[in-house]
Amino acid sequence: MLEVSNVSKKFGGLTAVDNVNFEINDSEIVGLIGPNGAGKTTLFNTITGIYQPEPGGKITFDGTNLIGSDTHQIAREGVIRTFQIVRVFKGMTVLENAVAGAFFGDEKSLDRSKAEEKAQEALEFVGLDGKADMSAGVLPVAQQKQLELARALASDPQLLLLDEIASGLTPGEVEDLTNIIRRIRDERSIAVFWVEHITDAIMSVADRIIVLNSGQKIADGTPKEIKTDERVIEAYLGAN
């Protein structure tokens, strides 16, 4: 589904992403971990068109070249993301937030009624259907993150990029969130690419994990393989 080949991103003399290669398959949950400054969010920003990679890199999604496309064009190809800092529309209702996602995903062929139907389905999926008429700004952080997920789902993604969506949540909230992410794959057949520092959460749900360190990919394998990889232990996980 997603193919990233020889992708680098430099900021002046700093190489934030250094010749990274990987693939993500249909209906696969792939984790992306590594220490602060490893290049994880920069990689996300490069995939989604916020940054352009250095010449020679290749990013394709379902056979379509994404390099040079604007962020909204990439989103309409089916690549949708959330951000580290919650970005709901606080002055709008919960339902209106999800409706915005539905229109963004398919603005040409969607009428208001169909958009609201898709939005309601997404809110129900994440457990917010009872809060549709509430102002998004009064929701606690955990529910705002659920709303971001609902808004993303309403846009009909094929690949969902989650950037530290579990940060700042309680252990119980993290467990609820990981269950939703698992259901996104199992019930909606959506692939997920997930950056996270809460390693227990990502290890429990990911099919495969990619590890970055200083912009370079140092490992790619199952959670069991990653937990015992000496390079990963030294760079990030530490000794048990």
Kinemage of the C-alpha trace (Angstrom):
@kinemage 1
@onewidth
@group {chain A} dominant
@subgroup {mainchain}
@vectorlist {calphas} color= white
{ca met a 1} P 0.000 0.000 0.000
{ca leu a 2} L 2.631 2.558 1.079
{ca glu a 3} L 6.176 2.339 -0.227
{ca val a 4} L 8.905 4.633 1.120
{ca ser a 5} L 12.219 4.289 -0.699
{ca asn a 6} L 15.511 6.104 -0.008
{ca val a 7} L 13.720 8.980 1.716
{ca ser a 8} L 15.802 11.661 3.406
{ca lys a 9} L 14.948 15.096 4.782
{ca lys a 10} L 17.515 17.739 5.672
{ca phe a 11} L 17.185 21.068 7.447
{ca gly a 12} L 20.347 22.941 6.589
{ca gly a 13} L 23.200 20.824 7.895
{ca leu a 14} L 20.903 18.582 9.958
{ca thr a 15} L 19.732 15.305 8.454
{ca ala a 16} L 16.448 14.552 10.239
{ca val a 17} L 15.535 11.514 8.107
{ca asp a 18} L 18.374 9.569 6.545
{ca asn a 19} L 17.760 7.203 3.601
{ca val a 20} L 14.754 5.422 5.124
{ca asn a 21} L 13.092 2.470 3.370
{ca phe a 22} L 9.967 0.512 4.354
{ca glu a 23} L 6.553 -0.669 3.194
{ca ile a 24} L 3.132 -0.819 4.838
{ca asn a 25} L 0.622 -3.406 3.647
{ca asp a 26} L -3.167 -3.430 3.570
{ca ser a 27} L -4.884 -3.769 6.977
{ca glu a 28} L -1.577 -3.719 8.845
{ca ile a 29} L -0.773 -1.877 12.076
{ca val a 30} L 2.813 -0.660 11.978
{ca gly a 31} L 4.380 1.107 14.940
{ca leu a 32} L 7.119 3.716 14.645
{ca ile a 33} L 9.259 4.190 17.737
{ca gly a 34} L 12.556 5.773 18.697
{ca pro a 35} L 14.062 8.373 21.016
{ca asn a 36} L 13.127 12.048 20.911
{ca gly a 37} L 14.682 13.669 17.855
{ca ala a 38} L 14.865 10.382 15.951
{ca gly a 39} L 12.935 11.831 12.992
{ca lys a 40} L 9.554 10.180 13.516
{ca thr a 41} L 7.321 13.226 13.100
{ca thr a 42} L 9.545 14.563 10.309
{ca leu a 43} L 8.982 11.283 8.486
{ca phe a 44} L 5.208 11.647 8.967
{ca asn a 45} L 5.378 15.232 7.694
{ca thr a 46} L 7.317 14.091 4.633
{ca ile a 47} L 4.848 11.328 3.815
{ca thr a 48} L 1.872 13.697 4.123
{ca gly a 49} L 3.333 16.515 2.040
{ca ile a 50} L 4.156 19.046 4.745
{ca tyr a 51} L 7.809 18.600 3.817
{ca gln a 52} L 9.286 17.487 0.512
{ca pro a 53} L 12.018 14.814 0.659
{ca glu a 54} L 15.490 15.237 -0.756
{ca pro a 55} L 15.916 14.388 -4.459
{ca gly a 56} L 16.106 10.664 -5.115
{ca gly a 57} L 13.512 9.661 -2.530
{ca lys a 58} L 10.316 7.898 -3.527
{ca ile a 59} L 6.954 7.787 -1.728
{ca thr a 60} L 4.093 5.966 -3.406
{ca phe a 61} L 0.650 5.067 -2.115
{ca asp a 62} L -1.364 2.418 -3.913
{ca gly a 63} L 0.841 3.021 -6.945
{ca thr a 64} L 0.430 6.818 -6.901
{ca asn a 65} L 3.479 9.044 -6.488
{ca leu a 66} L 2.872 11.359 -3.512
{ca ile a 67} L 5.963 13.526 -3.886
{ca gly a 68} L 5.034 17.034 -4.992
{ca ser a 69} L 1.377 16.664 -3.982
{ca asp a 70} L -0.240 19.077 -1.533
{ca thr a 71} L -1.379 17.773 1.843
{ca his a 72} L -5.064 17.895 0.895
{ca gln a 73} L -4.375 15.956 -2.299
{ca ile a 74} L -2.547 13.266 -0.326
{ca ala a 75} L -5.439 13.124 2.145
{ca arg a 76} L -7.892 12.569 -0.701
{ca glu a 77} L -5.731 9.708 -1.939
{ca gly a 78} L -6.640 8.043 1.379
{ca val a 79} L -3.718 8.998 3.651
{ca ile a 80} L -5.094 10.761 6.742
{ca arg a 81} L -3.220 11.773 9.896
{ca thr a 82} L -3.692 13.067 13.421
{ca phe a 83} L -1.250 15.293 15.303
{ca gln a 84} L 0.666 15.212 18.596
{ca ile a 85} L -1.284 18.210 19.871
{ca val a 86} L -5.070 17.824 19.717
{ca arg a 87} L -6.526 19.900 16.888
{ca val a 88} L -10.298 19.692 17.133
{ca phe a 89} L -12.431 22.646 16.067
{ca lys a 90} L -13.290 23.799 19.568
{ca gly a 91} L -16.017 26.231 18.549
{ca met a 92} L -17.945 23.541 16.683
{ca thr a 93} L -19.995 20.647 17.986
{ca val a 94} L -18.661 17.116 18.123
{ca leu a 95} L -20.882 16.172 15.180
{ca glu a 96} L -19.785 19.205 13.135
{ca asn a 97} L -16.150 18.213 13.653
{ca ala a 98} L -16.834 14.753 12.274
{ca val a 99} L -18.911 16.163 9.408
{ca ala a 100} L -15.930 18.337 8.430
{ca gly a 101} L -13.878 15.171 8.100
{ca ala a 102} L -16.530 13.553 5.917
{ca phe a 103} L -16.653 16.549 3.560
{ca phe a 104} L -12.870 16.800 3.439
{ca gly a 105} L -12.597 13.200 2.331
{ca asp a 106} L -15.166 13.463 -0.458
{ca glu a 107} L -16.397 17.037 -0.902
{ca lys a 108} L -17.426 16.659 -4.549
{ca ser a 109} L -19.998 13.901 -4.242
{ca leu a 110} L -21.210 14.199 -0.634
{ca asp a 111} L -24.336 16.053 0.439
{ca arg a 112} L -24.966 17.216 3.999
{ca ser a 113} L -27.243 14.311 4.860
{ca lys a 114} L -24.732 11.692 3.742
{ca ala a 115} L -21.891 13.546 5.482
{ca glu a 116} L -23.830 13.549 8.758
{ca glu a 117} L -24.563 9.847 8.358
{ca lys a 118} L -20.867 9.056 7.907
{ca ala a 119} L -19.994 11.349 10.818
{ca gln a 120} L -22.516 9.665 13.125
{ca glu a 121} L -21.132 6.245 12.192
{ca ala a 122} L -17.605 7.406 13.010
{ca leu a 123} L -18.668 8.900 16.350
{ca glu a 124} L -20.462 5.694 17.280
{ca phe a 125} L -17.381 3.673 16.339
{ca val a 126} L -15.162 5.589 18.786
{ca gly a 127} L -17.820 5.828 21.505
{ca leu a 128} L -18.820 9.485 21.175
{ca asp a 129} L -22.284 9.117 19.643
{ca gly a 130} L -23.927 10.352 22.858
{ca lys a 131} L -21.954 13.605 22.750
{ca ala a 132} L -22.720 14.677 19.171
{ca asp a 133} L -24.364 17.980 20.174
{ca met a 134} L -21.723 19.010 22.719
{ca ser a 135} L -19.134 21.662 21.978
{ca ala a 136} L -15.858 19.941 21.094
{ca gly a 137} L -13.952 22.427 23.249
{ca val a 138} L -15.466 21.169 26.510
{ca leu a 139} L -14.476 17.534 25.979
{ca pro a 140} L -11.637 16.196 28.131
{ca val a 141} L -8.381 15.487 26.304
{ca ala a 142} L -9.032 11.748 25.955
{ca gln a 143} L -12.374 12.383 24.239
{ca gln a 144} L -10.892 15.102 22.039
{ca lys a 145} L -8.411 12.486 20.826
{ca gln a 146} L -11.306 10.112 20.171
{ca leu a 147} L -12.963 12.915 18.220
{ca glu a 148} L -9.836 13.386 16.104
{ca leu a 149} L -9.998 9.684 15.323
{ca ala a 150} L -13.688 9.958 14.418
{ca arg a 151} L -13.039 12.953 12.173
{ca ala a 152} L -10.247 11.038 10.442
{ca leu a 153} L -12.399 7.926 10.024
{ca ala a 154} L -15.262 9.963 8.561
{ca ser a 155} L -12.965 10.924 5.686
{ca asp a 156} L -12.669 7.262 4.590
{ca pro a 157} L -8.908 6.705 4.950
{ca gln a 158} L -7.108 3.679 3.637
{ca leu a 159} L -4.040 4.506 5.741
{ca leu a 160} L -4.290 6.317 9.071
{ca leu a 161} L -1.190 7.997 10.531
{ca leu a 162} L -1.366 8.526 14.296
{ca asp a 163} L 1.240 10.799 15.905
{ca glu a 164} L 1.533 10.062 19.647
{ca ile a 165} L -2.227 9.869 20.053
{ca ala a 166} L -1.909 8.135 23.450
{ca ser a 167} L 0.333 10.767 25.048
{ca gly a 168} L -1.080 12.364 28.194
{ca leu a 169} L -3.712 9.682 28.763
{ca thr a 170} L -4.250 7.531 31.825
{ca pro a 171} L -3.498 3.780 31.590
{ca gly a 172} L -7.217 3.036 31.309
{ca glu a 173} L -7.665 5.610 28.547
{ca val a 174} L -4.646 4.202 26.714
{ca glu a 175} L -6.183 0.721 26.854
{ca asp a 176} L -9.484 2.022 25.478
{ca leu a 177} L -7.635 3.790 22.681
{ca thr a 178} L -5.579 0.739 21.701
{ca asn a 179} L -8.806 -1.276 21.512
{ca ile a 180} L -10.234 1.294 19.082
{ca ile a 181} L -7.066 1.184 16.963
{ca arg a 182} L -7.228 -2.610 16.828
{ca arg a 183} L -10.877 -2.402 15.728
{ca ile a 184} L -9.977 0.129 13.021
{ca arg a 185} L -7.871 -2.587 11.433
{ca asp a 186} L -10.088 -5.575 12.199
{ca glu a 187} L -13.510 -4.092 11.460
{ca arg a 188} L -12.720 -1.414 8.858
{ca ser a 189} L -9.657 -2.948 7.151
{ca ile a 190} L -7.751 0.340 7.497
{ca ala a 191} L -3.971 0.245 7.764
{ca val a 192} L -2.467 2.198 10.675
{ca phe a 193} L 0.988 3.767 10.984
{ca trp a 194} L 1.420 4.811 14.609
{ca val a 195} L 4.155 6.864 16.297
{ca glu a 196} L 4.126 6.318 20.054
{ca his a 197} L 6.386 6.610 23.099
{ca ile a 198} L 4.134 4.415 25.267
{ca thr a 199} L 5.845 1.239 24.162
{ca asp a 200} L 3.574 -1.155 26.073
{ca ala a 201} L 0.585 0.178 24.127
{ca ile a 202} L 2.181 -0.045 20.713
{ca met a 203} L 3.759 -3.443 21.400
{ca ser a 204} L 0.356 -4.848 22.345
{ca val a 205} L -1.385 -3.950 19.105
{ca ala a 206} L 1.170 -3.550 16.289
{ca asp a 207} L 1.788 -6.287 13.745
{ca arg a 208} L 5.210 -4.848 13.047
{ca ile a 209} L 7.410 -2.085 14.466
{ca ile a 210} L 9.932 0.182 12.757
{ca val a 211} L 12.601 1.843 14.883
{ca leu a 212} L 14.352 5.105 14.012
{ca asn a 213} L 17.459 6.500 15.668
{ca ser a 214} L 19.171 9.709 14.538
{ca gly a 215} L 17.055 9.666 11.386
{ca gln a 216} L 18.062 6.142 10.356
{ca lys a 217} L 15.997 2.972 10.425
{ca ile a 218} L 17.792 0.585 12.772
{ca ala a 219} L 15.187 -2.188 13.018
{ca asp a 220} L 11.970 -3.474 11.449
{ca gly a 221} L 10.219 -6.546 12.862
{ca thr a 222} L 7.554 -8.026 15.072
{ca pro a 223} L 7.148 -6.660 18.607
{ca lys a 224} L 8.859 -9.791 19.948
{ca glu a 225} L 11.815 -9.272 17.635
{ca ile a 226} L 12.078 -5.575 18.490
{ca lys a 227} L 12.056 -6.211 22.252
{ca thr a 228} L 15.141 -8.401 21.939
{ca asp a 229} L 17.032 -6.407 19.288
{ca glu a 230} L 20.310 -5.242 20.830
{ca arg a 231} L 20.438 -2.091 18.688
{ca val a 232} L 16.953 -1.072 19.831
{ca ile a 233} L 17.676 -1.846 23.465
{ca glu a 234} L 20.816 0.290 23.363
{ca ala a 235} L 19.237 3.187 21.473
{ca tyr a 236} L 15.788 3.329 23.024
{ca leu a 237} L 14.238 0.565 25.102
{ca gly a 238} L 17.042 0.086 27.638
{ca ala a 239} L 17.728 -3.065 29.607
{ca asn a 240} L 14.857 -4.736 31.445
